[in-house]
Structures are given as structure tokens and as C-alpha cells.
Amino acid sequence: MNDERYPADATSDADCGCAPTPDESRRLWAPNGVTRRNALTIGALSVAALGVFGIGAGANIAHAASYPSWDDVQKAKANQAAKAAEVTRIQDLIKGLTAKVAQTQAAAEKAGEEFFTAQQEFFDAAQQADDLQSQADEQSKLAEETSEKAGQVATQLYRNGGEDSALELFFSGSAKNADGLLSRLGTMDKLLAYNKSVYDNAVAARNSAQALSDKARVARDERDRLQKVAEQKMIAAQQAADAAQAALDESEANLTTLQAQLAALQDSTAKTVAAYEEGERIRKAAEEKRRREEAARLAREAAAGGGGGGGGGGGGGAPNSSGWVRPQGGHRSSGYGSRPRPCPTCSAFHYGVDLANGCGAPIYAAHSGTVDAAFYNGGYGNYIRIQHGGGIGTGYGHIRNGGTLVRSGQYVRAGQVIAYAGTTGASTGCHLHFEVYKNGRAINPITFMAARGISV
């Protein structure tokens, strides 16, 4: 998410709106670990999730009913009672489709918000566990160094005479020798006191290291618990998003025809059903042509890649020798780490890097892999997550409305256009929020990509 305000754009207004066990890591972060296809193996979440989010039988009216054909409409026009019944039937279908889209979209947004909250809690817990362990390691190192210093002082005391000095003083008949020995004893007393202080510091550092290690262990347990919660929320959010998309697809496939059929039934002029049907045929043909042209354009753009994939400011293109590409062009507007909150709902710790290349700029898959999340994700807005294998994943946030080109379960190539930049979610302007994950937790994408020859 971003920490600076971007120049106004004509399209921006439209967009507003320690580690898990190896076994757990393999289950959660295998190349095909959590996808739309195998999500059901985690526990029949599809039905349960939709029930929780309020997508019940009432929203399935349109889906359960059969749609009238133009022949049905033609026959109904010949009889007033049949026409009235058919009008009511079509009106109910239109209402059902509209209600279903609204309900499923609201449920998908709610599920996305819940995943966002769970994801941020997991990231925060992982950061806290690391911080505690780092403090424990520092105290442990201090304890070792202090103990070593105490040992060095004790050795020096032994070399200077140790306990034999008192006997030497007792048997000495020379005042001169006595004065010298008294001076030495005084020095050794100071050394003994100093050594006790050093030893006490070593014990305190060791105790502090143990206490911090215990806290770090508890923090790691909480981190691992929150990771599982976040993954379950992600699955539920993806299923809710799929349900919303299915409802939208169903509405787009049938709503215009239903409205034309309703107009034909309610038309008292001489305009025939055949004329309405012909108009629908022409409209659908034009729509299909537009879709083919758009698909061809996207294919050409994805093949071209939009620029070099090396260490410069470009994005996309052919991957470098590491197999990675820059996910978007433009400048870095916000880095990784702690920051002042750029907006009331923005996080104080920035778990990614922001790349600003303007509204509608293409976003590229940073590496080949399988999409396992593509939905609205709270503060991230429209969001995509890709699993690349080996526990490595990438995330892409603030995608513009209607700008997501891939779906969960889809395989993408490095440099492929997967979306277009927007300012959805907690954002102050059009940009890409890019994250890198290792075994699910967010890591610094700047250093990660730099190690692969990519500057972000």
C-alpha cells in the first residue's frame, strides 16, 4: 500500500471504491497446495462458507428456474393469461439474478475483508516472533561475551597470586614488603569486585536470553496458528469470489435476453418477437467480436511483455537468467518496513513495495507459477497471489476494478500480463503493491528481487 499521493488520472475515480514444520510447509506451500481445485479437501468449505456469508436458497431463484425461450414468449403473446404469467415469471427471474449478484458480491467482499484481517495478523505475529528471537540471540551473545570476560579476569587474578598473597603478607618481616603486598591485595579486591559485577551481568544476560527465547517460542506458536487461520480464510474468500463471479456470469448471459423478452411481451405495437430475437442475435454477435478482439489484444500485449525485465525501471518482458521479471514499470513510491500511516486504514508496517506507473498500467507475473488467490482482499483491494514452488509466492494488490485477467487455479508465465493497476482498497492513488512470501510470511521484496537481478 502506498505512502504518497499520486497525480490525478482520468480513470482513477472509477477505480476508487521460527518457521512452520516441514510437513506443514509442504502441505500449505506445495506448488499446487491451495488451489480452487483441491480446496474442498480441507473440509467441505464451499457449502459452509457460502451459508455463513448469507448466500442461501433465496439467492438461487434464478439458478433453480429454467429460462424461457423465444418460442415460449411467442406462444405466450397469443394468450392474455399466458402472457401475464410469462411476464411475472420473467420479472421474478430478473429480480432473482440481480439479487443473487448483489448478495454474492457482498459475501465475497466480507470474506475478503476477513482474510485481509487474518493475513495481517499473521504477518504481524511473524514479525514479532522474529523480533523476539533476534533480541534473545543478542542477549545470548552478550552473556557469552560477558562470561568470557569474567573468565579472563579470574585467570589474571590467579596469575597475580590469588589466595597465597595473604599468607605471604603474614609471614613477611619487612614493612616494605608488607606495604607492597597490601597494595596488591587492594588491587585484587577491586578486581574481585569487578569480576563479580561482570559475572552478575553475564547471569542477567543469560536469564534475559532465556526469557526472550521462551517468549519467542510462544510467539512462533501463535504465528503458526494464525497462518492456518489465514489460509482457511483465504480458501473461503476464494470460494465466495468464485460464487460471485458465477452469479455475475449467469446474469450477463441471461439478463439482457430476459429484458428483451419482457419488452416483447409488454409491447402492444406490431413489433414482433422475431424482431426482438434478431436484435439479440446482432447484439450478441457484436459482443462476441469485441471479446475476441480484446482477447487478441491482451495476447499480443502479454507476448510483448511491455518492456525489459532486467534491473531497470521497465516491467514484464522475457525473464532474466534467474527466471524473474519486474512486476511493473514506474518508480518505487514506498519501500518495505515501518512507516507513518499514509491513510487511516493503511498499515503502519509496509509488507511490500509500491511501484507507481499510472492508472491502468499492466501488471506482470514476476515468475511462473499457479494463481491460488484472485479476489477482493480488504485493504489490498483487488488482489492476486501466485505460488511459484519451493515455498515462494508473490502478491499483487490495488488492481483496478475489472482489471484482473486471471483466476484461481490458472498457470501463468513469468512476464505475462495478469492485471492492470488501480487504487482499490486502502490506497491513495493508482499503483501496484507487490509482496513476496516465503512459506507464507511476507519478506522484503526489494532484497529478494535484487538477489535475482531485478531492481524494484
N, C-alpha and C positions, 0 to 999 in steps of 0.2 A: 504494500500500500504506500501511498505517496506522501511526501512531506513538503511539496511545494505546489503552488498554483500554476496551472498551465495556461498558455494563450487560449483565448476563446476560439471555438471552432463551430462552424455552421451545423455540424452533426452532433455536437456534444449534448445539446439539450435533449435530443431523442434518446441518448444512452443513459441519462441520469435515472433514475428510478430506484550404573554401567549397563550394558545393552540387554535386550531380551535374550532368553536362552536360544541356542542354535535351533532347537526344534521349533520354538515359537517364530523365530525369524523366517525359517523355511516355510512355515505354514502361511504367515502373513505376507511375505515379500517374495515368494517364488514368482518367476516370470508370469505365470498365469494364476497367481494366488487368489486374488479377489477380483473377479470379473462378473459381469452380468450373468454369464452362463453358469458359473459354479457357485453363485451367492446362496442359492437355495440349500446347498449342503450344510450351511452354517446353522440352519434351523427354521425352515418354513417362514422366513421373514416377510415374504411378499404379501401374503394374506393378512398377517398380523399387523404389519406396518401400515397397510392401507386402511385397515379398520381403525387403528389408533388415530390416523390423520383425518378420519371423517369421510373417507371415500366408501360409502356404503351402497346398499342396493338402490337407494333413491337416485344416485348419480348414474346408475346404469340403465336408465329407462330407454335411452336411445339405442344403447348397445343391444339390449334384450329384444327390442322390437325389430320387425322387418321393415325395410324401406319400400315405399310404393314405387311402382314402375310407371312410365308414361302411359302404358296401356291401362293401368289402374285408374290414372287420372282421366283418361279419355272416356272410360266406361262410367266413371262417377259423374261426369258432366251431363250425362244423359238422364240422370235421375236426381231430383232436388234433394231427397232424403240421403241418397248415397253421397251426393256432393257435400252436403253439410257434415256427414260423418267423416268423409275423407279430409275435409278442411280441419276439423277438430283433431284428427289423427296426426296430420302434418304439423299443425301448430304445437301439439304435445311433443312431437319428435324434435322440433326446432328448440323448444324450451329445454328439453332433456339434454340435447347436445350442448347448448350454451351453459347450462348449469353444471354439466359434467366437466367442461373445460375449466370453468371458474373454480370448482371445488378441487379438482386435481392440481391445478396450478397453485392454489393456496396451500394445499397439503405439501406440495413439493417445496415451496418456499419455507414453510415451517420446518420441514425435515432438514433442509439445507442450513437453516439458522442453528438447529440443534447440533448438526455436525460441526459447524464452524466453532461453536462454543466448546464442544468436546475436543476438537483438534487443537484449539488454542490452549486449553487446559493441559493437554498432553505436552505440547511444545514447552509451556512454562515449567511443567514438572520436570521435564528432561533437562532444561536449563538449570533449574535449582539443584537437581541431583549432581550435575557436573560441577557446579559452583562449590557445593559442599565437599565433594570429593577432592577438588583442587585445594580447598582450604585444609582438608585433612592431610593431604600429601605435603603441603608446606609445613604444617606443624610437625609431621613425622620427620621431615628433613631437618628442621630446627632441633628436634630432640636428639637426633643422631649427631649433629654437629656440636651441640652443647655437651653431650655425653663424652664425645671425643676430646673436647677441651678440658673437661673435668679430669679425664684420664691423664692428659698431658701434665696438668698441674700436680696431680698426685705423684707422677713419675719424677718430676722435678724436686718435690719435697723429699722423696726417698733418696735421691742423689745428693741432696744437701745435708743429710744426716739423720733425718727422721727422728725417732724416739731416742736414739743414742746421744743426742745433744744434751739432754737433761743429766744423764749420768756423767758425761764429760765435764759439765759445769760443776757437779757435786764433788768430784774428785780433784778438781783443779785447785792448785795452791797459788795461782797467780791471779792477782786482781785484774791485770791487763787481759789475761785470757778470759777471765770471767766477764769483763765488760764486752769483749768480742762475742762471747757465746750468748750473753743476754741480748745483744743486738740481733744475732742470728735467730734466736728464739722469737723475738718480737716480729721479725720478718716472716718467720714460718707461721706464727699465729695469724698474721694478716693473710698469708697465702691459704691457710686452712679455712679461714672465714670466707675468703673469696671463692675457694673451691666448693664450700658448702652452698654458697649462693648459686654458683654455676650448676651444681648438681640439682638443687631445688628447681632451677629454671628448666633443666632437662626433664625432670619428673613432670613439671607442669605442662611442658610442651607435649610430652608423651600422652598424658591424660587428655589434653585437649584434642590431640590427633585421634585418640580412641573414641572420644565423644562425637567428634565430627564424622568419623567413619561410620559410627552407629547411625547418626542422622542421615548420612548419605545412603546407607543401606535401606533405611525406611523410605527415603525419597525415591530410590530406584524401584522399590516395590510399588509405590503409588504411581510412578511413571508408567510402569508396565501395565498396571491395572487400567490407567486412563488410556493407554494406547489401544487396548482391547475394546474399551467403550467407544473410542473414536472410530475404530474400524467398523463396529456394529452400526454406529450412526451413519457412517459413510454408505454402507450397504443399503440401509433403509432410505437414505436420501436418494440414492441412485434409482432404487425401485420406485419411489414416489415420482421422481423425474421421468422415468420411463412411462409410468401410468399417465402422467400429464401429457407427454408427447403423443401417446397413443390416442388420448382423448382429442388432442388438437388435430392429429392426422385424420381421425374419424370425422371430426367436424368439418375440416377443409374438404374432405372427399364428398360430403353429403349435404352440407348446409346450403350451398348455392343452388343445387338441384332442387332441394326441398322448397326453398324460397320461390324458385321459378314455377314449380308445380303448384304451390299455393296461389301464386299470382294467376296462373292459368285457370284454376278453379274459381277464383273470385272475379275473374274478368267477365264482364257482361257484354263485351263487344264481340265482334265477329272474329277476333283473333283466335286462331286455332291452337290446339295443343301441339300440333306438328310444327308450327312456327316457333313456339317456345322451345321445343326439343331441338330444332335446328340451331336456334340461338345458343343453346347449351353446348351443342356439338362444336360450333365455331369457337366459343369461349374456351372450351377445354383444349382444343387443338392449339389455340394461341398460347395458352398457359403451358402446354407441353413443350412447345417450341421455345418459349422463354426459359424453361427449366433446362432444356438441352443446351441452349446457348450459354447459360450461366455455368452449367457443369463443365462445358468445354473451356470456358474462360478460366475457371478455377483450376482445371487440369493443366492448362498452359502456364498459369501463374505458379502452381506447385512445382512443375517441371523446371521453370526458370529459376525459382528459388529466391528471386528478389535481391540478389547481390552476393558478395563473397562471404564465406563462412569462417574466415580467419580471425586474426586478432584485432581487426579494425572495427569501425563503427557499423558496418553492414550487418545484415541478418540473413539467415537462410542460405541457400545455395548448396553446393556439394560439400559434404563433411570433410574436415581435415583428416590428417593421418590418425587422429585419436577416435574418429567417428562422430565427433560432436560439431555442432554449429551454434552460432549466436542466435538466440530465440527471437530477437527483434532488432531492427536498427535503432537509431536515435541515441541520445545521451543518457548517462546514468543520472537520474534525478534524486535517488535516495539509495543509501547503502544498507549494509546488514548490521544490526545491533541496536543498542539503546538509542532513543531519540525522544525529543519532545513530541507530544501528540499533535499531528497535523490537523486532526478533526476530532470531534467529541467521541466518535465511535471507533477511531483508529487505535491500534495497539501501541503501547509505549515501547515495546521491543519489536523491531522490524525483522521478521524472519526471512526476508527475501531481498531482492534488489529490484528497483524500479527502472524501467527503460522507457523513455518518452520519445515517441516517434510520430505523434499526432493521432487524432481520431481516425479509425478505420485502417490504420497501418496493419499489414499482415503479421501474424504471429506464427513462428515456425517451431516444429518439434525439434528440441535441442539434440535428440538422439532417437534412434529407432526403438520402438517398444510397443506395448499394448495399453490402450486407454482403459483405465479402470474406474474413472470418475469423470462425468461431464454433466454438470448441473449447477444450479444457483447455490452458492456456498456463503451465505451470510455476508460478512464484511468483505470477502473476496469477490462478491458479485458472481457473475457467470464464470465458471471455473472448470479447468480440465486438469486431470492428473494422469501421468503416463508412467508405467512401470518398465524399466529398461533391463531388469535382470541384475543378479548379484546384490540385491537389497537396495539398489539405487533407483530413485524416482524423481520426477520433476513436476512442478505445479505451475499453472498459468492462470492469473486472476484478472478481474475487471474487464473481461471480454464484453464487447458491445452486445446489446440485445439483438438476437437473430444472427450473431456473428460466429456462433460455434458451428464448425463444419464436420465434427467427428462425434461418434457416440461410443458409449462404454462397450468394451469387447473388441473394438476395431484396432487393427495393427496399423501403425504409421511409420513412415520412413524418416530418417534424420533430414531436416530441411523442408519437410512437407508443410504446406500451409494448413494449419489446424483451426485458425480463428482469426478474428480481427479485433484490434484494440478498442477499448471503450472506457467508460468511467462508472460502471455498475458497482454496487456495494459501497464500502466506506472509502471513497476516493474523492480527490479534489480536482481531477482533470484526467483526460484520456492518457493512458499509459498501460504498460504491461507490468504486473507484479509477478516476478519469476522466483520460484523456490526450487531448492534441491533437497532431496531427502535421502538419508542413509538409514536403513532398517526402520523407516517410518518417521524418524525425527528430522526436523529441519536443521541443515548445516549451512555454513557460509557459502553461497553460490559463487561469490567473487573468487575466492581462493580455489574452490573446486574446479571452476571453469578455467581459471588461469593455469592450473596444473595440466589441463588438456589443450593448452594453446589457444584459448578463447578469452578475449577481454570483454567483460560486461560491466 
